[in-house]
């Protein structure tokens, strides 16, 4: 048997929670201990590892050192794996126990997820769900570190090459431009010259694809508003503040004029199969 005197689960748990919270008081609240004990645990772990793991910046916030980041990545995955093991054990006896955590793009949550959750809870009414809305990059980071069971978002093939992440295609999301007809008159994309545009934030793939489409047609865009919320974009368009780029499925629910454009992206559900609990595997069947 390996002799690992530094393997103190209380210290590891404290370090993981501090690394996630970036704040001693917040970590203390989550751990149900006082902040002085949090500090003592971190100092003990630093002594065991022989290196500085955290610093406080000029605003007194916690920052991980380079050694701290390396240790945190491994410890967080191991810590989350303990929860997966416990959840699997309980769900092997009762699929109503435990929680299914799902990271999903906010603009597709209702249309993709709500019916599936309702259907699952008809069979397992005590089953719990946790829904997280973050950027695509952050959602996949959480999946890779076992913080969520699934990610439902745009399909990104390069995540599957070395991470063990699998993806199941769900549908193709198509996009269009919507506007008030009496204020704007669009026959084709070339009519967008000097027209104020309401666009998703630059991190969204559809924004990048739209920028490429404009560039291909030698159109210099005039940005009016950018927002992460398609509901807000739709409302701005109804107020006549510009022409909005929207998913076609959402645009069809309005009485605004629509201009179809050649822009689409694939939506998939992503997961790491070996880390799925029995209830998560059962829920995945709703998509397959």
C-alpha positions as CSV (number, residue, x, y, z in Angstrom):
1,X,0.0,0.0,0.0
2,X,1.3,3.5,-0.8
3,X,2.2,5.7,2.1
4,X,0.8,9.1,1.5
5,X,1.1,11.3,4.7
6,X,-0.1,14.4,2.8
7,X,-3.4,12.8,1.8
8,X,-5.6,14.6,4.2
9,X,-9.1,14.8,2.8
10,X,-10.2,17.7,5.0
11,X,-7.3,19.8,3.7
12,X,-8.0,18.9,0.1
13,X,-11.7,19.7,0.5
14,X,-10.9,23.1,2.0
15,X,-8.4,23.8,-0.8
16,X,-10.9,22.9,-3.5
17,X,-13.7,25.0,-2.0
18,X,-11.3,28.0,-1.5
19,X,-10.1,27.6,-5.1
20,X,-13.7,27.6,-6.4
21,X,-14.9,30.5,-4.1
22,X,-11.8,32.7,-4.3
23,X,-12.8,33.9,-0.8
24,X,-12.1,32.6,2.7
25,X,-15.3,33.8,4.2
26,X,-17.4,32.3,1.4
27,X,-15.4,29.0,1.6
28,X,-15.9,29.0,5.4
29,X,-19.7,29.3,5.0
30,X,-19.8,26.4,2.5
31,X,-17.5,24.2,4.7
32,X,-19.4,25.2,7.9
33,X,-16.2,26.2,9.7
34,X,-14.8,29.6,10.6
35,X,-12.4,31.5,8.3
36,X,-9.4,31.0,10.7
37,X,-9.7,27.3,10.3
38,X,-9.9,27.7,6.5
39,X,-6.7,29.7,6.6
40,X,-5.1,27.1,8.9
41,X,-6.0,24.3,6.6
42,X,-4.5,26.1,3.6
43,X,-1.3,26.8,5.5
44,X,-1.1,23.1,6.6
45,X,-1.5,21.9,3.0
46,X,1.2,24.4,1.8
47,X,3.6,23.0,4.4
48,X,2.9,19.5,3.3
49,X,3.4,20.3,-0.3
50,X,6.4,22.5,0.3
51,X,5.1,25.4,-1.8
52,X,2.9,28.5,-1.8
53,X,-0.6,27.6,-3.2
54,X,-2.5,30.9,-2.9
55,X,-1.9,34.6,-2.8
56,X,-4.2,37.6,-2.0
57,X,-4.3,40.3,-4.7
58,X,-4.5,44.1,-4.2
59,X,-8.2,43.8,-3.7
60,X,-7.8,41.1,-1.0
61,X,-9.2,38.4,-3.3
62,X,-7.7,34.9,-3.4
63,X,-5.6,33.9,-6.4
64,X,-4.0,30.5,-7.0
65,X,-0.3,30.4,-7.6
66,X,1.0,28.4,-10.6
67,X,1.7,25.5,-8.3
68,X,-1.8,26.1,-6.8
69,X,-3.4,25.9,-10.2
70,X,-1.7,22.6,-11.0
71,X,-2.7,21.1,-7.7
72,X,-6.2,22.5,-7.9
73,X,-7.0,21.0,-11.3
74,X,-6.1,17.5,-10.1
75,X,-7.7,17.8,-6.7
76,X,-11.0,19.3,-8.0
77,X,-11.4,16.5,-10.5
78,X,-10.7,13.9,-7.7
79,X,-13.0,15.7,-5.3
80,X,-15.8,15.8,-7.8
81,X,-15.2,12.1,-8.7
82,X,-15.9,11.2,-5.0
83,X,-19.3,12.8,-5.4
84,X,-19.9,10.8,-8.6
85,X,-19.0,7.6,-6.8
86,X,-21.3,8.4,-3.9
87,X,-24.1,9.4,-6.3
88,X,-23.7,6.2,-8.4
89,X,-23.8,4.0,-5.3
90,X,-27.1,5.6,-4.1
91,X,-28.7,5.6,-7.5
92,X,-27.9,1.9,-8.0
93,X,-30.5,1.5,-5.2
94,X,-32.8,4.3,-6.2
95,X,-32.8,6.5,-9.3
96,X,-34.8,9.1,-7.4
97,X,-31.7,10.0,-5.3
98,X,-29.0,12.4,-6.2
99,X,-28.8,15.3,-8.6
100,X,-28.3,15.7,-12.3
101,X,-26.2,18.8,-13.2
102,X,-26.6,20.2,-16.7
103,X,-24.8,23.1,-18.3
104,X,-26.8,24.6,-21.1
105,X,-26.7,27.6,-23.4
106,X,-29.3,30.0,-22.0
107,X,-31.0,30.7,-25.3
108,X,-31.9,27.1,-25.9
109,X,-32.6,25.9,-22.4
110,X,-36.4,26.1,-22.6
111,X,-36.8,24.6,-26.0
112,X,-34.3,21.7,-25.5
113,X,-34.4,20.9,-21.9
114,X,-37.7,21.5,-20.2
115,X,-39.8,18.8,-21.8
116,X,-37.0,16.2,-21.1
117,X,-36.9,17.1,-17.5
118,X,-40.7,17.0,-17.2
119,X,-40.7,13.6,-18.8
120,X,-38.0,12.3,-16.5
121,X,-39.7,13.6,-13.3
122,X,-42.9,11.8,-14.2
123,X,-41.0,8.5,-13.7
124,X,-38.7,9.8,-10.9
125,X,-40.5,12.6,-9.2
126,X,-37.9,13.0,-6.4
127,X,-35.0,13.3,-8.9
128,X,-33.3,16.7,-8.7
129,X,-31.7,18.9,-11.4
130,X,-29.2,21.7,-11.3
131,X,-29.1,23.9,-14.4
132,X,-26.1,26.2,-15.2
133,X,-25.9,28.9,-17.8
134,X,-22.3,29.9,-18.7
135,X,-20.2,30.5,-21.8
136,X,-19.6,27.5,-24.1
137,X,-15.9,27.4,-23.0
138,X,-16.7,27.6,-19.3
139,X,-19.4,24.9,-19.6
140,X,-17.0,22.4,-21.3
141,X,-14.4,23.2,-18.6
142,X,-17.0,22.2,-16.0
143,X,-17.8,19.0,-17.8
144,X,-14.1,18.2,-18.1
145,X,-13.6,18.7,-14.4
146,X,-16.8,16.6,-13.5
147,X,-18.7,19.6,-12.2
148,X,-21.7,18.8,-14.5
149,X,-23.1,15.6,-16.0
150,X,-24.0,17.1,-19.4
151,X,-23.4,20.1,-21.6
152,X,-26.0,21.1,-24.2
153,X,-24.6,23.7,-26.5
154,X,-23.0,24.2,-29.9
155,X,-21.0,21.2,-31.1
156,X,-17.2,21.7,-30.7
157,X,-15.3,18.7,-32.2
158,X,-11.9,19.6,-30.8
159,X,-13.1,18.9,-27.2
160,X,-13.6,15.2,-28.0
161,X,-10.1,14.4,-29.2
162,X,-8.3,14.0,-25.9
163,X,-10.8,14.7,-23.1
164,X,-13.0,11.6,-23.4
165,X,-16.0,13.8,-24.1
166,X,-18.7,12.2,-26.3
167,X,-21.4,14.2,-28.2
168,X,-24.8,13.3,-29.6
169,X,-26.2,15.7,-32.3
170,X,-29.6,17.1,-31.3
171,X,-30.5,19.5,-34.1
172,X,-29.3,22.3,-36.3
173,X,-30.0,25.8,-35.2
174,X,-30.7,28.2,-38.0
175,X,-30.6,32.0,-37.8
176,X,-32.2,34.9,-39.5
177,X,-32.6,38.7,-39.3
178,X,-35.7,40.3,-37.9
179,X,-36.9,43.9,-38.1
180,X,-39.8,46.3,-38.3
181,X,-40.9,46.4,-41.9
182,X,-42.0,50.0,-41.9
183,X,-38.6,51.1,-40.5
184,X,-36.2,48.9,-42.5
185,X,-36.6,47.3,-45.9
186,X,-34.3,44.3,-46.5
187,X,-34.4,42.3,-49.7
188,X,-31.1,40.6,-49.1
189,X,-28.0,40.8,-47.0
190,X,-26.4,43.6,-49.1
191,X,-29.2,45.9,-47.8
192,X,-27.5,45.9,-44.3
193,X,-25.1,48.7,-45.2
194,X,-25.5,51.5,-42.6
195,X,-28.3,49.5,-40.9
196,X,-28.0,49.4,-37.0
197,X,-27.5,45.8,-35.9
198,X,-28.5,44.0,-32.7
199,X,-26.1,41.1,-32.3
200,X,-25.1,38.4,-29.8
201,X,-21.9,39.0,-27.8
202,X,-18.7,38.3,-29.7
203,X,-18.0,35.0,-27.9
204,X,-21.0,33.4,-29.5
205,X,-20.3,31.2,-32.5
206,X,-23.2,32.6,-34.5
207,X,-21.8,36.1,-34.0
208,X,-18.5,35.0,-35.5
209,X,-20.2,33.3,-38.4
210,X,-22.3,36.4,-39.0
211,X,-19.2,38.6,-39.1
212,X,-17.6,36.2,-41.6
213,X,-20.8,36.4,-43.7
214,X,-20.7,40.2,-43.7
215,X,-17.0,40.2,-44.6
216,X,-17.5,37.8,-47.4
217,X,-20.1,40.2,-48.9
218,X,-17.9,43.3,-48.2
219,X,-20.4,44.8,-45.8
220,X,-19.1,47.0,-43.0
221,X,-21.4,46.4,-40.0
222,X,-23.0,49.2,-37.9
223,X,-23.3,47.8,-34.4
224,X,-26.2,49.2,-32.4
225,X,-26.5,46.8,-29.4
226,X,-24.9,43.5,-28.4
227,X,-26.4,41.3,-25.8
228,X,-26.2,37.7,-24.5
229,X,-30.0,37.4,-24.3
230,X,-32.0,36.7,-27.5
231,X,-35.2,37.7,-25.6
232,X,-33.6,41.2,-25.1
233,X,-32.5,41.3,-28.7
234,X,-36.0,40.5,-29.9
235,X,-37.4,43.2,-27.6
236,X,-34.9,45.8,-29.0
237,X,-35.9,44.8,-32.5
238,X,-39.6,45.3,-31.7
239,X,-38.7,48.8,-30.4
240,X,-37.2,49.6,-33.7
241,X,-33.6,50.0,-32.4
242,X,-32.1,47.9,-35.2
243,X,-32.1,44.6,-37.1
244,X,-31.6,41.6,-34.8
245,X,-29.8,38.3,-35.5
246,X,-32.0,35.6,-34.0
247,X,-32.6,31.9,-34.1
248,X,-35.2,31.2,-36.7
249,X,-37.3,29.2,-34.2
250,X,-37.6,32.3,-31.9
251,X,-38.2,34.7,-34.8
252,X,-41.2,32.7,-36.0
253,X,-43.0,33.4,-32.7
254,X,-43.1,37.1,-33.5
255,X,-44.9,39.3,-36.1
256,X,-41.7,41.0,-37.2
257,X,-40.3,40.7,-40.7
258,X,-37.7,38.0,-41.3
259,X,-34.8,37.7,-43.7
260,X,-33.3,34.3,-44.0
261,X,-29.5,34.1,-44.2
262,X,-27.1,31.2,-44.8
263,X,-26.1,30.8,-41.1
264,X,-26.5,27.8,-38.9
265,X,-24.7,25.8,-36.1
266,X,-25.1,22.3,-34.7
267,X,-26.4,21.7,-31.2
268,X,-25.3,18.6,-29.3
269,X,-25.4,17.1,-25.9
270,X,-22.0,16.3,-24.5
271,X,-20.9,14.0,-21.7
272,X,-18.1,11.7,-20.3
273,X,-19.7,8.3,-20.4
274,X,-17.6,6.7,-17.6
275,X,-18.6,9.5,-15.2
276,X,-22.4,9.2,-15.7
277,X,-24.4,8.0,-12.7
278,X,-27.3,5.6,-13.3
279,X,-29.9,8.4,-13.2
280,X,-27.8,10.5,-15.7
281,X,-27.6,7.5,-18.0
282,X,-31.4,7.1,-17.8
283,X,-31.9,10.8,-18.5
284,X,-29.6,10.6,-21.6
285,X,-32.0,8.1,-23.1
286,X,-34.5,11.0,-23.4
287,X,-32.2,12.5,-26.1
288,X,-31.3,9.2,-27.9
